[in-house]
Amino acid sequence: MRVVVTGAAGMIGSNLVHGLNAIGVDDVIAVDDLSDGAKFKNLVGATISDYFDRRDFYARFAAGELGAIDCVFHEGACSDTMEHDGRLMLDLNYRPSKTLLDACQAQGVRLLYASSAATYGGSTAFREEPDLERPLNVYGWSKLVFDQVVRRALPTAKTQIAGFRYFNVYGPREQHKGRMASVAFHQFNEWQATGRVKLFGEYGGYAAGEQRRDFVAVSDVVAVNLWFLEHPEASGIFNLGSGRAQPFNDVALAVVNACRAQAGEAALPLEALVGAGVIDYIDFPPALVGKYQCFTEADLGRLRAVGCEHSFVDVAGGVAAYGAWLQSQA
């Protein structure tokens, strides 16, 4: 099998490359922008057969210059939800995706691509339905526009097209993402630097640290992508989260206790850590008022309906495993 992974040096892309290698797929064409050269570290230990800069790839693929390809995993995008340049977002997220979709259909290549839960924005329900899609930023809208194109293409599609609305992904190989890295990543670093972690205080009708998100381990994201690789009959747009909303307090608790375990110390309950000032709350940032999702929870009905029964890890187990991985890298 010969596949392409765009965004291959990014968090999800690199974990996908490693996951593909683990099931015996090593003819992997990697596509990315390595202007940030340190991202190469995410692919150390992985096997790829070729590499293209993203500026060259899309036109060359559309022209058929890469030869026979079985499947494209399209993970490349600008995922900065604080980026306000709409032209940049559409240039990076929409137009290359549309070019890729058209080329895949013309060449009979399967397309598995990254959408985002940001397409739901201000919605209070998270099902793959147009009337629930209310993005709060241009990033979410850039993803939604492509999903709308895919919906129009699906009835006459010649090959598999599957889009995944990723919820809050955390896990290995996200160190390059800066402010867009997961809460867990930032909290592990904050603990190492200060011996405590900070969370947003009361906001949006939620008590301090009780805003709830669907946190999904990147290992689960990879597993679902690989399930679709093995099931070419499954097409559509699907939520990819754990299906379980958990408060940010749960993440902080898991991070602190993972760090304590590494130091040979016993786990403590949330109340004790808050009382000791180890978990601290700060005022909600004015810049995020009106632009922040206080609750997300993936409805997995459509994913289950096509036969994907993958079992997702909860925050306690996933963050503990992530902490062990970070420690091994240190």
C-alpha positions in Angstrom: 0.0 0.0 0.0 1.2 3.5 -0.9 -0.2 6.5 1.0 0.3 10.2 1.4 0.2 12.0 4.8 0.0 15.8 4.6 1.0 17.7 7.8 3.2 14.7 8.3 5.6 16.4 10.8 2.7 17.8 12.8 1.2 16.2 15.9 -1.6 14.1 14.3 0.3 13.6 11.0 3.4 12.2 12.7 1.5 9.9 15.0 -0.3 8.6 11.9 3.0 7.9 10.1 4.3 6.0 13.1 0.9 4.2 13.3 1.0 3.3 9.6 4.5 1.9 10.0 3.3 -0.2 13.0 0.8 -2.0 10.8 3.3 -2.6 8.0 2.7 0.4 5.8 6.1 2.0 5.1 5.6 3.4 1.6 4.5 6.7 3.0 5.0 10.0 1.2 5.3 12.8 3.8 4.2 16.3 3.0 4.8 19.3 5.3 6.3 22.7 5.7 9.6 22.4 7.6 10.3 26.1 8.0 10.3 25.2 11.6 13.1 22.6 11.2 12.7 21.2 14.7 9.5 19.5 13.6 11.6 16.8 11.9 12.0 15.3 15.4 8.4 14.0 15.2 9.4 11.7 12.3 12.6 10.4 13.9 12.2 6.6 14.0 9.5 6.6 11.3 10.0 5.2 7.8 8.9 7.3 4.8 9.5 6.7 1.1 9.5 10.4 0.0 9.0 13.9 1.2 7.4 17.0 -0.5 7.1 20.6 0.7 3.5 21.6 0.9 4.1 24.4 -1.6 5.0 21.8 -4.3 2.8 18.9 -3.4 -0.8 19.8 -4.3 -0.1 20.9 -7.9 2.2 17.9 -8.5 -0.3 15.5 -7.1 -3.1 17.0 -9.1 -1.0 16.6 -12.2 -0.5 12.9 -11.5 3.2 13.2 -11.0 3.4 11.0 -7.9 2.1 7.9 -9.6 -0.3 5.4 -8.1 -1.5 6.3 -4.6 -4.0 4.3 -2.5 -5.0 6.8 0.1 -4.3 10.3 1.3 -4.4 11.3 4.9 -4.9 15.0 4.8 -3.9 16.5 8.2 -2.1 19.6 7.0 -3.7 22.9 8.0 -3.4 26.1 10.0 -5.0 25.1 13.3 -4.5 28.4 15.2 -7.9 29.3 16.4 -6.6 32.8 17.4 -5.5 33.6 13.8 -7.8 36.3 12.4 -6.4 36.5 8.9 -9.3 35.0 6.9 -7.4 35.1 3.6 -4.5 33.1 5.2 -7.0 30.6 6.7 -8.7 29.9 3.4 -5.4 29.8 1.5 -4.1 27.1 3.9 -7.2 25.2 4.9 -9.8 25.4 2.2 -8.1 25.8 -1.3 -5.5 23.0 -0.9 -8.2 20.7 0.5 -10.5 21.4 -2.5 -7.6 20.8 -4.9 -6.8 17.5 -3.2 -10.4 16.4 -3.2 -10.8 17.0 -6.9 -7.5 15.2 -7.7 -8.4 12.2 -5.5 -11.7 11.8 -7.2 -10.1 12.2 -10.7 -7.4 9.6 -9.9 -9.5 7.1 -7.8 -7.6 7.8 -4.6 -9.2 7.5 -1.2 -9.2 10.7 1.0 -9.3 10.7 4.8 -9.1 14.3 6.1 -9.0 16.4 9.2 -12.0 18.5 10.0 -12.6 20.1 13.4 -15.1 20.3 16.2 -14.6 24.1 15.8 -17.2 23.8 13.1 -19.8 23.6 15.9 -18.6 26.7 17.6 -21.5 28.1 19.7 -23.7 25.1 19.4 -24.8 23.2 22.5 -25.2 19.9 20.6 -22.5 18.1 18.6 -23.9 16.0 15.8 -22.9 16.1 12.2 -25.8 18.2 11.1 -25.8 21.6 9.3 -28.2 23.3 11.7 -25.7 22.7 14.6 -22.7 24.2 12.8 -22.0 27.7 14.2 -18.3 28.4 14.1 -17.0 31.2 16.4 -13.8 31.9 14.4 -12.5 31.9 10.9 -10.6 28.7 11.5 -13.8 26.8 12.3 -15.4 28.4 9.3 -12.5 27.4 7.0 -13.1 23.8 8.0 -16.8 24.0 7.7 -16.6 25.4 4.1 -14.7 22.3 3.0 -17.1 19.9 4.9 -19.9 21.5 2.9 -18.1 20.8 -0.4 -17.6 17.2 0.7 -21.3 16.8 1.5 -22.1 17.8 -2.1 -19.5 15.4 -3.4 -20.4 12.3 -1.4 -23.5 11.2 -3.3 -21.5 10.7 -6.5 -18.0 10.0 -5.1 -16.0 7.3 -6.9 -13.9 6.5 -3.9 -14.0 6.8 -0.1 -14.1 10.3 1.4 -14.1 10.5 5.2 -13.7 13.6 7.3 -13.0 13.6 11.0 -14.1 16.4 13.3 -11.4 16.2 15.9 -12.3 17.4 19.4 -9.6 18.4 21.9 -6.6 16.2 20.9 -3.7 15.7 23.3 -0.7 13.5 23.3 2.9 12.9 22.0 4.6 15.1 19.4 2.8 18.4 19.9 5.7 20.3 21.4 6.0 22.5 18.2 2.5 23.8 18.5 3.2 26.7 20.9 0.0 28.2 22.3 -2.1 25.7 20.4 -0.7 22.7 22.1 -3.0 20.9 24.5 -3.9 22.0 28.0 -2.2 18.8 29.2 1.1 19.7 27.5 1.1 23.2 28.9 0.3 21.9 32.4 3.1 19.4 32.4 5.5 22.1 31.5 4.0 24.5 34.0 4.4 21.9 36.7 8.0 21.3 35.9 8.7 25.1 36.0 6.6 26.2 39.0 5.2 23.2 40.8 1.7 24.2 40.2 -0.9 24.5 37.3 -3.3 27.2 36.5 -6.9 27.0 35.1 -9.5 29.5 34.1 -11.8 30.6 36.9 -15.6 30.8 36.7 -17.0 31.6 33.3 -20.0 30.9 31.2 -22.1 29.6 34.0 -19.4 27.1 35.0 -17.5 27.0 38.3 -13.7 27.4 38.3 -12.1 24.7 36.2 -15.4 23.1 35.4 -15.7 24.1 31.8 -16.0 20.8 30.0 -14.4 19.6 26.8 -14.2 16.3 24.9 -10.5 15.4 25.4 -9.3 12.7 23.0 -5.9 11.0 23.0 -4.0 11.2 19.8 -3.5 7.4 19.9 -7.3 7.1 19.6 -7.4 9.5 16.7 -4.8 7.3 14.9 -6.7 4.1 15.7 -9.9 5.5 14.1 -8.1 6.7 11.0 -6.5 3.3 10.6 -10.0 1.7 11.0 -11.2 3.7 8.1 -8.2 2.7 6.1 -9.2 -0.9 6.6 -12.9 -0.1 5.8 -12.9 1.7 2.4 -16.7 1.3 2.2 -17.2 3.9 5.1 -17.6 7.4 3.9 -19.0 10.6 5.4 -18.2 13.2 8.0 -17.7 11.9 11.5 -17.1 13.2 15.0 -13.8 12.0 16.4 -13.8 12.6 20.1 -14.1 10.3 23.2 -17.8 10.9 23.4 -17.2 12.0 27.0 -17.1 15.6 28.2 -14.7 16.1 31.2 -13.9 19.2 33.1 -10.5 20.9 32.9 -10.1 20.1 36.6 -9.9 16.4 35.6 -7.0 17.2 33.2 -5.1 19.2 35.9 -5.7 16.4 38.5 -4.4 13.8 36.1 -1.3 15.9 35.2 -0.4 16.6 38.8 -0.9 13.1 40.0 1.1 11.7 37.0 3.9 14.0 38.0 3.6 13.0 41.6 3.7 9.3 40.6 6.9 9.9 38.6 8.4 11.4 41.8 7.3 8.4 43.9 4.5 10.4 45.6 1.0 9.3 46.3 -2.0 10.7 44.3 -4.1 13.4 46.0 -7.7 14.4 45.4 -8.6 17.7 43.7 -9.7 19.4 46.9 -6.4 18.8 48.5 -4.4 20.1 45.5 -6.6 23.2 45.3 -6.3 23.8 49.0 -2.5 23.6 48.8 -2.4 26.1 45.9 -1.0 23.4 43.5 -4.0 23.9 41.3 -4.8 27.6 41.0 -7.5 29.5 39.2 -7.0 32.7 37.2 -9.5 35.3 35.8 -11.0 34.4 32.5 -9.1 36.3 29.7 -11.2 39.2 28.2 -9.8 38.3 24.7 -11.6 35.0 24.8 -15.0 36.3 25.9 -17.6 35.2 23.4 -15.1 33.1 21.4 -14.7 30.2 23.8 -16.5 26.8 23.9 -17.3 26.0 27.5 -18.7 22.6 26.6 -18.0 20.1 23.9 -19.0 16.4 23.7 -18.8 14.4 20.5 -21.9 12.5 19.5 -20.5 9.2 18.3 -23.7 7.9 16.8 -22.6 8.3 13.2 -19.2 6.7 13.9 -20.8 3.7 15.6 -23.4 3.4 12.8 -20.7 2.6 10.2 -19.3 -0.1 12.5 -16.4 1.6 14.2 -16.6 0.4 17.8 -13.2 1.7 19.0 -13.0 2.2 22.8 -11.6 5.6 23.8 -9.4 6.1 26.8 -10.6 8.6 29.5 -8.6 11.6 30.7 -7.1 9.8 33.7 -5.6 7.0 31.7 -4.7 9.0 28.6 -3.0 11.8 30.5 -1.1 9.4 32.6 0.2 7.6 29.5 1.1 11.0 28.0 3.0 11.9 31.1 5.0 8.7 31.0 5.9 9.4 27.3 7.0 13.0 28.1 9.2 11.7 30.9 10.8 9.2 28.6 11.6 12.0 26.1 13.1 14.1 28.9 
